Each structure stands twice: as C-alpha cells, then as structure tokens.
Amino acid sequence: MKKTQKLTLTAMMIAIGTLTSHMFFIPIGFAKVFPMQHFINVLSAVLLGPYYAVAQALCVSILRNLMGTGSVFAFPGSMIGAFLAAYLYLKTKKIYMAFAGEVIGTGLLGALASYPIAFLFMGKEATLFGFIPSFMVSSLSGAFIGYVILTVFLRNTAAKDKVIKKTSFINRI
C-alpha cells in the first residue's frame, strides 16, 4: 500500500472514529466506554501498521476531546492499545494477536496508565484497579468486532493478497 493510500485510509478511520464517538458510548463510572475506537484500532493495526495506528488513535482522541465527546483517559488507552495490537500483528501475522494486543494494551496497560491522570490531574480519588473493568469491557467488545470483520474480510483472496503484500512491504523497511 502506498503512502498516499495509507494516509487516506488513516484519515477515513479518524473521521469515522470522531463521528461515531457521540453515537456509540456507554458511561461507566467517570470513564466512557467507547467500543468503536477499539474496533478502529484493530482495523488500523492490521491494515496500516504501528505508526499509522498510533497516529490515528492520537488524532481521534484529540478531536473527541476538542468536541467534548471524549475524556482525557482516551489518550493512554487508545494509543497503547493501537500500538500493541499493531506490533503483535506485525510480529505474528495473526489477527487474533491484534485482538489480544488491543485488549491487553487498552484493557490492562491503558487502564493502569489512566490512574495517575485521574489521581494527579483530575483530583479524583480512584483505586488503581478501578479503570480495568470498564476499559476491559470496552476493549473486548470493540476488538472482537474488529476481529470478526477482519476475519470475514480476509477470507476474500483478493483482500488477503493485498494485506499480505502490505505486510511483506513493511518487513522490508
């Protein structure tokens, strides 16, 4: 996939992630469960790679916060999850590893990274493991949707050849 195509696909995922942020979220405690971001993270991890996946997650988080539809917790959760999903997929070429990377990256590591933000910057008393259930539910649901969509999509031989060519190109860089 050429650089222009990657940038265009990244921009489309940013737009979809930003536009759906006010439609599909579930408030749990003082965090918002946003499964669409995890779905988009898994898609961008597999289709675009780590750099574009993290850039997409950062841009969606910034835009959601500017529009008032996101929380400050979107930054560590989405970016760590997108990176880990892309990294594990890049190393193994298995979609379920992108799923696992998103769930572990966002559900566990992102939740743990959100604790200092809540404690120091927002002045809220939060337990260390208070974020994990809501982040885990959100990342499991969104990453599972991404896993299913990609599994169905890659059964098409033409699409599978495109993704395989893309990943072999990334390995040469």
N, C-alpha and C positions, 0 to 999 in steps of 0.2 A: 504494500500500500504506500502510495507516495505521500510526501509530507503535506501537500495541499489537501489530499483526501483525509488524512488523519486530523488536520486542523478543522476541516469542515465537519467531520463526524463528532469531534470533541465539542465544537460549538453547538451542534444539534443536541447533544446529550446535556450540555449546560442549560440550553433553553428548556428542554423537557423537564429537567430536574428543578429548575427555578419555577416554571409554570405550574407544575404539579404539587409544589410544596404547600400551597394553601388548600389543595383539594384532598390530599390523602395524608393526614397525620392524625395521631392519637395522643392526646396529652396523658402522660403517666407521671405523677408527681410534679416536679418542676422541670422535667425534660419532655421534649416532644418526640414521640416515636414516629419516624419517617421512613417507611419501608421502601419508598420509591428511590431514595438516594442509594440504598444498598443494592437494589436491582441495577441501577445505572452504574454503580461501582463495579459490579461483576461483569457487566457488558463491556465497559471500557477497559477493564483489566485484561480480558481475553482478546478483544478486538484491537486495542491500541497499545497496550504495554504500560509499564510503570510510570513513565514521565507524564504521559497524557492523562492517565487515570488520576494521578495526584493533582495535576493541574485542573482537571475537570472538577474534582471534589473541592478544591480550594475555591474555584470560581463560583460554584453553586452555593457554597457556604457563605461567601462574601455577599452574593446577590440576595440570598434568603435573609441574611441579617439586615441588609440595607432596606429590604422591603418589609421587614418586620414579621416575616413568616417563619423565621428560624431562631435558634438560640445559639449562644456562644459555644455550647457543647458540640455543635455541628463540626467545628474545626478539627479537634483531635480525633473524634470518632470516624468521620468520613475519610480523612486523609490517611490515617494509619490503616484503616480497613482497605482502602483502594490500593495503597502501596503493597500491603502484604498479599492481597489477592492477586495482583499483577505479578509480583515476584514469585510466588509459589506456582502460578500458572506458567510463567516463563521458564522455570526450572524443571517442571514435570510434564508440561503439555497436557494436563488433565484438568477438565472443567471442575471436577469436584474439589480439586485443590484450590481453585479460585474461590469456590463457595466457602471452603474451610478457612481460607485466608481472610475473607471478608468477615466471617463470624468471629474468628479469634481476634483479628485486628480491631474491629469495631466493638464487638460484644464484650471483650475482655480488656484488651490493651487501651482502646479508646475510652472505655468506661473508667479505667484506673487513671488515665491521663486527665479526665474531666474533674476528678476530685479536687486537685489543687486549684483549679479555676473556680469551682464553687466555693471552696473554703476561703481562699485569699481575696479574689477579686469581687465576688458577689456577696461576701459576708454571710453566707448561709452555712449553718451547721449541717453537714452531710456526713453520713457514715461512709467509710471507704468503699464498702460493697453495696451501697445504695443505688448506684448507677447501673450495676451489672445486669439486674433483671430486665430493666426497660431497654437498655442497649442490646441485650441478647435477644429479646423478643423481636425488636425492630430489625436487627441484622439477620436473624434466622428467616423471618418471613420474606424480606426483600431479596436476600441472597438465594433463597430457594426458588423464587420466581425467576430470577436471572439464570439459575442453573437449568431450570426446566426449559425456558425459552432458548437458551444456547444449545441444549441437547437436541431439541427438535430442529433448530436451525442448522446445526452441523450434520444432521442426517442427510441433508441435501449435498450431493457430491460436489457440485459447483461451489457452494459456500465453503465446504470443508477444504477444497483445494486453495481457495483464497486465503483462509486463515492459516493453513499450513505454510503457504508461500510467505505470508507475512511474518510468521514466527521464525522461519528459517532466515529471513532477511534480518530480523532483529538479532539473531545469534551471530551473524557475521559482523555486526557493528561492535 
